[in-house]
Amino acid sequence: MRGRLEHLMERAARPFATGRFRPLPALALALILVAGGFAAWAGQDWYRAAHDDRAAYAAQRDAALAAGEQAVQNLNTLDHRDVNQGLDLWESSTTGELHEQLSSGRAEFAEQVKEAETVSTARVLSGAVTELDDRAGRARVLVALRVTVKASDGARTDKDSRMLGELTRTEGRWKLSALGQAPVGGTPAG
């Protein structure tokens, strides 16, 4: 065994002893192998990320949240000086039964807003998707917002509220199909 080991060590040392060992080509080969390995790893990682269903689901979640926040803000913003534009925005933000309710009560509601001479503006404080069924095209959002109402006499009031919205994807866009006040506070101890 000892003879065989000495023979292997002698054989490994020959390129150094004869001067045939060239460190630069060996280093270049090593760098090429390392770069090739890194490129293969990065390519595989990119491919997995590009074909991951979770990425598509996350994109739909983000799209639903953005649409839900905007729609809730739209439905809490209205200016008596241009009530028709505001109500058009309400209708374009909704679908289903909610859309029908807004459309059928539009004239009466516009008259009430014009009489009251109020301007309400909403600002989204935060939002979250609480449910998402991407295949069915349905989502639920919880949106916290601050609504500022300015009366005709200049008085201004701010009110923070939490809204629960149901969204339906129609023609590739998320729209509100239901909207209601979220319960505030915890449940009583029993």
N, C-alpha and C positions, 0 to 999 in steps of 0.2 A: 504494500500500500504506500509506504513511504517513497518508494522509487517512482511510482506513478504520479504522486503529488509533486515531486521535484521536477519530473518531466513536464507537467502542465505549467508550473511556474516558469520554467525555462522557456517554454514555447510562448507564453504570454509576454515575456520580457524581450523577445527577439526584435520586435519592431522598434523598441526604444534603443536597443544596443546597436542595431544596424543603421539607425538614423532614418528608417523608412516611415516612422510615425509622423504624421502631419496633424498638429492639433487644430488648425483652422478648418480643414474639411470635416473633421470629426465633430467639431463644435457646430458647424453649419448643418450637418446631418441631424444632430441632436435638436437644434432649434426648429428645423423643418418638421421633425416628428412631433415635437411639442405643439407647434402651431397647427399642424394637421389634426392632432387630437383635440385641441381646443375648438377648432372650427367644426369638427364632427359633433362635439358636445353641444356647442352653441346652436348649431343647426337643428339638432334633435330637440333641444329645449324650445326653440322658436316654433318648430312644427307642432309640438304638443300644445303650446299656448295658443297657436292659431286655430287648432282644431278642438279646443276644449269647450264643451257645452256650458261650463260655468261662466266663461267670458261672455257668451251670448246672453245668458240669463242675467248677468250683472248689467249688461248694456240695456236690456229691457227694463230692469228694475230702475236704473237711473233715468231712463226715458219716462217711465210712469211717474216717478217722483217729480221730475221737472214739470211735466204736464199737469200733475195734480196740484202742485204748489201754485202754478200760474193760474189754473182755473179757479181755485179757491180764492186767490187774490182778486181775480177778475170779478167774481160774484159778490165780493165785499167792497167793491169800488164803484161809485156812481156819482155823477155830477148833474145836478138839476139843470144846469145851463146847456148840457148836451146829453140829455137823458137817452135819446135814441141811439147814439153811438155806443153808450154804455150798455144798453140793453141788447144791441147787436152783438157786442162782445160776449155778453152772458150767453146768448143763444149759440154762438160759434164755439163756446167752451163746453157745451153740454150735449147730451144725447139721451135717447130713451124717454122714460117717464118724466124725468126732471126737465128735459128740453120742452116736452109738451106742456108741462105746468107753466113754465116761464112764457112760452109763446101764447098760450090761451089767456093768461092774466096780464099780458104786456100793457095794454091800453090803460087798464085800471091802475096798475102799479105806476106807470109813467105819470099819470095825473096826480097821484098821491105825492110823488117825489117833487114834482113841479110846484105843488101847493106848499109843501114843507120847506122848499128852497134850501135843501141840505146838500152838502158835498161830503161824501165818505170816501176815504182812501185807506187801503189795506197794505200792510207790509208783512211779509212772511218772516217769522222769527226762526222757525225750524220746521222740519218735516221728516217723515219717515214712511217707508212702505211697510205696512203691517202684514199684507198678504199679496201674493202674486201667483196667478195661474196663467203663465205665458201661453200655453196651448189654447186655453179657453178665451184668452184676451180679456181677463178680468183682474183687477187689482184694487186694493184698499190702501188709503193713505191717511195718516194723522198729521194735521198741519196746525202749528201754533202761529197765530198772527195777532198783530195789533191793528185795530181799526180805529181811525180817527174820524170823528164826525164833526163837521163845522156847520153850525146853524146859521140862519139868515142874519141873526143879531150879532154874529161874530163869536159867539160862545163856542168853545172847542172842548170835546171830551174824547179821551182815549179809553179803549176797552181792549183788554187782552182776552183772547178766546182760543179754544182748541176745537177744530172741526174734523169730523170723520167724513171722508169722501170715498165713494165707490167709483171706480173708473172702468170704462169699457173701451176696448180698442175697436175703432171703426175706421175703415179705409186707411189703415196703417197709422192712425193717430189715436192717442189716449184722450178720452173726453170724460167729464164727470157725468155719471148716470144717477147719482144720489149724493146728497150732502146734508149733514146734520151736526148738531152741537155734540161734542164729546163730553161724557160725564167728567166732572171735576171732583177730586178728592178720592179717598180710599173707601173700601167697603166697611161697613160697621162690623165690629167684632161680635161673634155670636156665641 
